[in-house]
Amino acid sequence: MLFISDQEIQDNYFMRDAVRAIKQGLVAKNNGMIQNPHRTVIELPDKQASALYMPSADLENQVASVKVVNIFPNNPDEGKPTTQGVLMLSDASDGQHLCTMDASFLTRLRTGALTSIATSKLARADARTLSVIGTGAMAFEQVLGVLEARDIGTILLFNRTAEKAHTFQDKLKDFGVDADIQIVDNVKEAVKKADIINCATRSKTPIFDGNDLQKGTHINGVGSFLPSMQEVDLSTIKKASIIAVDDLTSVKEEAGELIHAAKSGEWSFADVYGELNDFSRDDSLVRKTPEQITFFKSVGAAYFDLEVAKGVYQKAKEDGFGTTP
């Protein structure tokens, strides 16, 4: 059985590869060939941490996987990574275990690919300014996903801890991101100047005031994944003409801001514009006017990980990376 490390994936498999893999998975989903049982989340409150167990199968391509991801937000204080994960990929035709791979980068990459696909459908074609709220572990690939979808000239960074924003700025520059990257010291400025907003926090309270949103803004919310978490407020949800989600079943159980809005009686899950797989089969599901505010909510689903893992494995076999214990 092959083993592929995080570093090997980063060195050989890129955002454009992940976007292509996700799109293939959306086709399989539309063909009724995806099995995606609900994931199990174990909360570890004494560490403010979570453990996620995520199985899936793609019967069209005869592969299956299970991913385990542990999220410990206080780990960086001890010099350890926030997110640690592993995924096992299996042949769904004979049950053979094909590959085990690190899944921390894979998780960030597939989430960025979801953001990329949603942004390509919902952000204004002339969007040039991206505001990043929260510069933690998930944020970097979210930026790369947006850059894959739009020609961004300015990136505004806001983080409650300014030092982390500066580190993130350096990381983007070192990666070769060709944009004017600025750090702002208040979230209101980041929101008011944005064409696109990326939110990647684990906040339990809304991180900006929806009344500060300008017409035509697109928002990607990927940080909150538990009912107790809320990145955006009710004002944002009510102002959004289009709310799209990655996977409606998962969002109904895990997207805290939407759950809160539904309980308030001022919004309903029936108002969801579409899931990502709907966008892949219906080209008319796009922003209708330049003035609309649009919101994409992602909590993740196991089949997205499976599709990217399948792509990583195929590329490893072709290019000869990975090790056999």
N, C-alpha and C positions, 0 to 999 in steps of 0.2 A: 504494500500500500504506500502511495506517495504521500510525503509531507511537504507542505508549502508554507513558508514563513511569511509574516507580515512584510518584511523587507523585500522578499522575492516578489510578492504581489505588487508592492509599490514600484519596484524597478521595472516591471514587465507588463503591467496591466493598468490602463489609464481611463480617464473619465469617458472619453469617446467610446472605449470598449464597453464600459459598464452601461452607458446609455443604450448602445446597440443591443446588449444582452437583455436589459429590462424590456425593451420594445418587443423582443422575441417572446419574452414571457407573457407580455400583455396579449399577444396573439393567441398563445396557448390558453390563457385564461378565457378569452372570448370564445374559444373552441370547446370550452367545458372540460379541458384536460388538466386543470390544476386542482390538486387537493391541498387545502390550506387550513388545517385545524387551528382553533384558537390557541394562541400562545399562553403559557403559564408564567405568571409574574410572581416572584417571591420577594416581598419587601423586607429589608433588614434595617429597621428603624434606628437602632442604636448607632449605626454607621451612616444613616441617611442614604442607604444603598439599595440596589435592586439586582435581582438575578432573573434573567429571562430565558425561557426554554421554548424553542421555535421549530416545529417540524413542518415539512412540506414535501409534496411530490409533483413532478411534471410528467404526466403519463404520455404526453405527446412525444417527449424526448427521452422517456424511460430513465429518469434520474430522480433520486430522492435525497433529502438532507435533513439534518437536525443541527440547529445552532444553539449554543449556550453562550450568553453574554452576561458578564457581571459589570455593573456600573457603580463605582465607588468614588463619588465626587471629591472626597477629602484626601484621596490618594496622593495627588501632587504635593501636598504638604510633607509627605514622607518620601518624595522622589519616585513614586510609583505611578503608572498610567491610570487615568480615570476609568477607561474602558478596557476590559480584557475579555476576549472571546475565542471560541474554537468552533469549527464547523466540520461535520463528517458528511462526505458525499458518497452516495451508494448507487449502484446500478439497479434500477427498478425492474430489470428483466430477469435477473438471476440472484439478486440480493448481495452481490459482491460489494464489499467496501472498497471504494476506489481511491479515496484521498481524505486526508485530514489536513485542514489548513487553519492558520490563525485567522480570526474573524474580526479583530478590532478595526483594522484598516478597511477590510471588506465591508463592514457595517457602515462606516463613514462614507465609503465610496458609493455604495448603492443608494444611500440616502441623498447624497449629492446628485446622483443620476436621476432620482425621482424629482428633485427640485428642478433639475435642468429641463426635464420633459414638461413639467407643469409651467415653468417660466416661458418656455418656447410657445406654449399655447395661450397663456394668459397675460403676460407682461406686454406693455406697449412695444411696438416694433422700434420706436425711437427712444426707448429707455436707456439712459446713459449713466445715471447715478445710483449706485447700490449702497444702502446703509446696512451695516452688520451690527446687530444688537446681541451681544454675548460672543466673546472670542475664545470660548473653551474648545474642548476636544472635537466637537462635531462641526464647528463653524468653518474650518478651512475648506473641506470638500464641498460645503454648500456654496462657497464663493466660486470654486472651480466649476461647479454645475451651472451657475448663472453665467459665468464667462463663456461656457460652451454654447449658451443659448442667445446671449445678447452682447453687443459691442459696448462694454462698460468703460467709460473714461475716468470716472471718479468713484472711489470707494471710501466711505465714511465709517469709521470704527468707533463703537461705544461699548465700554465694559465698566462695570462698577469698580473694578480694580484697574486703574489706569496702566499699571505696569504690564498687565497681561495684554492690553491693547497694543502697547509698544512692541512687545514680543511677537504678537500676531502680525503687526505691520512689517517687522523684519523678516518674518517667515514668508510672507507674500512676496516681498522684494527679492529674497534669496531664491524663490521659486521662479522668478522671472515674470511676475505679473506686470503687464504694461499698462498701468493706470496711475492716476494721481491718488495716492493713499494717504488719507488724513485721519487724525484722531480728534474726536469731538468730546467735550467734557460734559455734555448733557444730552439726554435721550431726545428731548423735544427738538433740538436742532437736527439730529439724525433723521427723525421722522419727517419733519417739514421739508427737508431738502431731497428726500428720496423719491426715485421712480420705482425702485424695487427695495423691499425690506426683507432681510433674512433674520429670523429669530431662532436662536439655538441655545436656549437656557432651560434649566430645570426649575424655573420659578413657580411658586405656588400662588403668586398674585400677578396680575397683568403688568407688563414691563413698559408699556407706553400708553398714552391717552389717545384713544381712537379719534377724538375730536381734532387732533393735530394732523391727521392724515390729509394729504392733498389729493385733489381729483386725479384719477389715472394711476394711482399707486397700486402695485402688486405686492402682496405679502406672502412669504413662505414661512410657515411655522412648523419646525421639526423637533424642537427641544422637549416639549411636554408630552409625556406618553402614559400618564396615570390620571385617573379621575380627580385626584387632589391637586393637579398642576394646572396652571393657567398662564399662558404667555400673552394672549390678547384679551382685550376687554369686550364687554357686551356692545359698547359703542362701535367698535371695529366690525363686529359680526353683523350688526344692524346696518352699517353703512356699506357693507360689501354687497355689490350686485351679484357677484358670482362667488360661491364657496365650493371649491372642489376638494376632493380627498383622495388619498392613495388607495385606501381599502375601507369601504363603508362599514363592514361588520366590525373591524377592529376599532375604527374611530368611534363608533357608538358606545363602545365599552371602555375606551382609554383616553379619548381626547377631552381633557378636563374643561377647556373653555367652551367647547360645543355642548358637552353634557350640561354644563352650568347654564348656557343660553337656552337649551331645550327645557330645562326645569323652570326657568323664569317665565315661560309661556310667551316670550317675545320672539322666539325663533323655533324652527322645527327641523328635524333631520330630513323631513320631506322636501325642504328647501335646498338640499344639496344639489348642485348643478350637475355633478357627475364624478365618477371614479376615473382613475388614470386609464383603465382598460376601455372605458367608454370613449375617452379622447382618441384612443388609437384606432377605433373603428368608425368614428363619426367626425369628419373634418369640419363640420359646422359648429362643433363645441369649442368655441374660441371667444375671446373678448369681443363684444359687439360695438362698443364706442370707446374713444380715447379717454372719456371722462370716468368710466367705471372704475370703482375700487374692487379689486379681486383678491381672494384669499385662498391659498392652498394649504391644507392641513395634512401632515404626514405623521403617522405613528409607527409605520413600518408593518410589514407582513412577511412571513417566512419565505414565500415564493419569490420575493424580490432577491433575498439572499441566495436562494437556490440558483436563480438564473445567472447571477454574477459569479457564483462559485463554479457553476458549470463552464462558464466562459473562461475563468481562470484555469481550470483543470485542462480544458482543451488547448489553451495556449501553452501551458506547461508541457504538455505532451508534444506539441509541435516544436517548441523552442528549446526544450531540454532543461528547464529549470525545475527545482524541487529536489528532494532527497528521498531515498528509499532506506528506511532503518534496517 
